[in-house]
Amino acid sequence: MSALLFFLGCAGAYAGAYVTRARHRLPVLMLAAAVVGVVLVLLGPGVEAAFRQGIAPYSYLLGPMTVALAVPLAEASEDGARKARVGFTTALLLVSAGLSAASIVLVARWLGASATACASLAPRAATSALSVPTSEALAGSASLTSVIVATSGVLVGLVGPGLLSLLGVKDPRARGLALGASGHLVATARAWEESREAGTASTFALIVHGVLTVGVSFLLHALRFF
């Protein structure tokens, strides 16, 4: 019964956040996550098992949801191919994926982290549907990877748009690429709320940067960085 309540509660939090967003332009996923987080804090320890069981159906949908992002990406592919210089953008994402994975592993090793922790951190810059299986394949901790990816996604979704505006980044394609590469699904959802162009760029970055991050993670492991 508790698991069912969590399942319905999360759906209700999202629906309420969606209605609120329609009126006040607030980020849906971050608002819903905040509501659920407050409820969990108020309930205190001891509800983790019921919560995980309740949200399991949503977790199963994570993979199909990631794949489904190809639909809006394909719809805008002709226009995006002309405007976005796909080859150059992919090269930039490759550099980003390499620097992201290598830097976090090197810092972790410098701080004395174990090989398991490094394997869990290496694929951080990919969405959960890609990073968790990669972490498990590299003998990392799937739970640690999930927490890190989710936390970074929420943080980027919350502060990313404001930070980009503060830095003077106005081009929707540039904003979308930055959000998708660093903030995964949560930030990509935020990019789609900004504009279709930003959402398309963010979806492209989410997919390409995620795949490249997986490849770089395995390469670092092969080179015995961890």
C-alpha positions as CSV (number, residue, x, y, z in Angstrom):
1,M,0.0,0.0,0.0
2,S,2.9,2.4,0.8
3,A,4.5,1.7,-2.5
4,L,1.2,2.5,-4.3
5,L,0.9,5.7,-2.4
6,F,4.4,6.8,-3.5
7,F,3.6,5.8,-7.1
8,L,0.4,7.9,-7.1
9,G,2.1,10.7,-5.1
10,C,4.9,11.1,-7.6
11,A,2.4,11.2,-10.5
12,G,0.4,13.8,-8.6
13,A,3.4,15.9,-7.8
14,Y,4.3,16.0,-11.5
15,A,0.8,16.8,-12.6
16,G,0.6,19.6,-10.1
17,A,4.0,21.0,-11.1
18,Y,2.9,20.8,-14.8
19,V,-0.2,22.9,-14.1
20,T,1.8,25.4,-12.1
21,R,4.4,25.6,-14.9
22,A,1.6,26.4,-17.3
23,R,0.6,29.4,-15.2
24,H,4.0,30.6,-13.8
25,R,6.6,29.2,-16.2
26,L,8.3,27.2,-13.4
27,P,10.5,24.2,-14.3
28,V,8.3,21.1,-14.0
29,L,10.7,18.4,-13.1
30,M,12.6,20.4,-10.5
31,L,9.4,21.6,-8.9
32,A,8.0,18.1,-8.7
33,A,11.3,16.7,-7.4
34,A,11.4,19.4,-4.7
35,V,7.8,18.5,-3.5
36,V,8.7,14.8,-3.3
37,G,12.0,15.6,-1.6
38,V,10.2,17.6,1.1
39,V,7.7,14.8,1.7
40,L,10.5,12.3,2.1
41,V,12.3,14.5,4.6
42,L,9.1,14.9,6.6
43,L,8.4,11.2,6.6
44,G,11.9,10.5,7.9
45,P,14.1,7.4,7.5
46,G,12.5,4.0,7.0
47,V,10.6,4.7,3.8
48,E,13.3,4.1,1.3
49,A,12.3,0.5,0.4
50,A,8.6,1.5,-0.1
51,F,9.7,4.6,-2.1
52,R,12.0,2.5,-4.4
53,Q,9.3,0.0,-5.0
54,G,6.8,2.7,-5.7
55,I,8.9,4.5,-8.3
56,A,10.2,1.2,-9.9
57,P,7.7,1.6,-12.9
58,Y,9.0,5.0,-13.6
59,S,12.6,3.7,-13.5
60,Y,11.7,1.0,-16.0
61,L,10.5,3.7,-18.4
62,L,13.8,5.6,-18.3
63,G,15.3,3.6,-21.1
64,P,12.4,3.9,-23.5
65,M,12.0,7.5,-22.6
66,T,15.6,8.2,-23.6
67,V,15.2,6.4,-26.9
68,A,11.9,8.3,-27.5
69,L,13.9,11.5,-27.5
70,A,14.9,10.5,-31.0
71,V,11.4,11.4,-32.3
72,P,11.6,15.2,-31.8
73,L,15.2,15.0,-32.8
74,A,14.4,13.4,-36.1
75,E,11.5,15.8,-36.7
76,A,13.9,18.7,-36.6
77,S,16.9,16.9,-38.1
78,E,16.7,18.6,-41.5
79,D,16.7,22.1,-40.1
80,G,19.2,21.2,-37.4
81,A,21.6,19.7,-39.9
82,R,21.8,23.0,-41.8
83,K,22.2,25.2,-38.8
84,A,24.1,23.3,-36.2
85,R,27.3,22.1,-38.0
86,V,26.8,18.6,-36.7
87,G,30.4,17.5,-37.3
88,F,32.0,20.4,-35.5
89,T,29.4,20.1,-32.7
90,T,30.1,16.4,-32.3
91,A,33.9,17.1,-32.1
92,L,33.2,19.6,-29.3
93,L,31.1,17.0,-27.5
94,L,33.9,14.5,-27.8
95,V,36.3,16.9,-26.2
96,S,33.8,17.6,-23.5
97,A,33.1,13.9,-22.8
98,G,36.8,13.2,-22.6
99,L,37.6,16.0,-20.3
100,S,34.6,15.4,-18.1
101,A,35.4,11.7,-17.5
102,A,39.1,12.0,-17.2
103,S,39.1,15.0,-14.9
104,I,36.6,13.5,-12.4
105,V,38.5,10.2,-12.4
106,L,41.9,11.9,-11.9
107,V,40.5,14.1,-9.1
108,A,38.9,11.1,-7.4
109,R,42.2,9.1,-7.6
110,W,44.1,12.1,-6.2
111,L,41.7,12.2,-3.3
112,G,42.3,8.5,-2.6
113,A,39.1,7.1,-4.1
114,S,38.9,3.4,-4.7
115,A,38.7,1.9,-8.2
116,T,35.0,1.1,-7.6
117,A,34.3,4.8,-6.8
118,C,36.2,5.9,-9.9
119,A,34.3,3.4,-12.1
120,S,31.0,4.9,-10.6
121,L,32.1,8.4,-11.4
122,A,33.6,8.0,-14.9
123,P,30.2,7.9,-16.7
124,R,28.6,10.7,-14.7
125,A,28.2,12.9,-17.8
126,A,25.8,10.4,-19.5
127,T,22.1,10.0,-18.7
128,S,21.1,7.2,-16.2
129,A,20.0,4.8,-19.0
130,L,23.6,4.8,-20.2
131,S,25.7,5.6,-17.2
132,V,24.3,2.9,-14.8
133,P,24.9,-0.1,-17.1
134,T,28.3,1.3,-17.9
135,S,29.2,1.7,-14.2
136,E,28.1,-1.9,-13.6
137,A,30.1,-3.2,-16.5
138,L,33.2,-1.4,-15.1
139,A,32.6,-3.0,-11.6
140,G,31.3,0.3,-10.2
141,S,28.4,1.0,-7.9
142,A,25.1,1.5,-9.8
143,S,23.5,3.2,-6.8
144,L,26.3,5.7,-6.5
145,T,26.2,6.5,-10.2
146,S,22.4,6.9,-10.1
147,V,22.7,9.4,-7.2
148,I,25.4,11.4,-8.8
149,V,23.7,11.6,-12.2
150,A,20.4,12.5,-10.7
151,T,21.9,15.2,-8.5
152,S,24.0,16.7,-11.2
153,G,20.9,16.7,-13.6
154,V,18.7,18.5,-11.0
155,L,21.4,21.0,-10.2
156,V,22.1,21.8,-13.8
157,G,18.4,22.1,-14.5
158,L,18.0,24.5,-11.6
159,V,21.0,26.8,-12.0
160,G,22.1,26.1,-15.6
161,P,19.7,28.4,-17.5
162,G,20.3,31.3,-15.1
163,L,24.1,30.8,-15.2
164,L,24.0,30.8,-19.0
165,S,22.0,34.0,-19.1
166,L,24.4,35.6,-16.6
167,L,27.3,34.6,-18.9
168,G,25.5,36.2,-21.8
169,V,24.7,33.0,-23.7
170,K,21.6,33.8,-25.7
171,D,21.8,31.5,-28.7
172,P,19.2,28.7,-28.0
173,R,21.4,26.1,-29.7
174,A,24.3,26.9,-27.5
175,R,22.1,26.9,-24.4
176,G,20.6,23.6,-25.4
177,L,24.0,21.9,-26.1
178,A,25.3,23.1,-22.7
179,L,22.3,21.9,-20.8
180,G,22.0,18.5,-22.6
181,A,25.7,17.7,-22.2
182,S,25.9,18.5,-18.5
183,G,22.4,18.0,-17.1
184,H,21.1,14.9,-18.9
185,L,17.3,14.3,-19.1
186,V,16.3,16.8,-16.4
187,A,18.2,19.7,-18.1
188,T,17.0,18.6,-21.5
189,A,13.4,18.8,-20.3
190,R,14.2,22.3,-19.1
191,A,15.7,23.2,-22.5
192,W,12.5,22.1,-24.2
193,E,10.6,24.5,-21.9
194,E,12.7,27.3,-23.2
195,S,12.2,26.7,-26.9
196,R,12.0,24.0,-29.6
197,E,15.4,24.9,-30.9
198,A,17.1,24.7,-27.5
199,G,15.3,21.4,-26.9
200,T,16.5,19.9,-30.1
201,A,20.1,20.9,-29.5
202,S,19.9,19.6,-25.9
203,T,18.5,16.2,-27.1
204,F,21.3,16.0,-29.6
205,A,23.9,16.7,-26.9
206,L,22.2,14.3,-24.5
207,I,22.4,11.4,-26.9
208,V,25.8,12.1,-28.5
209,H,27.6,13.2,-25.3
210,G,26.1,10.2,-23.5
211,V,27.4,7.7,-26.0
212,L,30.8,9.4,-26.2
213,T,31.0,9.4,-22.4
214,V,30.4,5.6,-22.3
215,G,33.2,5.1,-24.8
216,V,35.6,7.3,-22.9
217,S,34.8,5.6,-19.7
218,F,35.7,2.2,-21.1
219,L,38.9,3.7,-22.7
220,L,40.0,5.1,-19.3
221,H,39.4,1.7,-17.8
222,A,41.4,0.0,-20.5
223,L,44.3,2.4,-20.0
224,R,44.1,1.6,-16.2
225,F,43.2,5.0,-15.0
226,F,41.2,3.1,-12.4
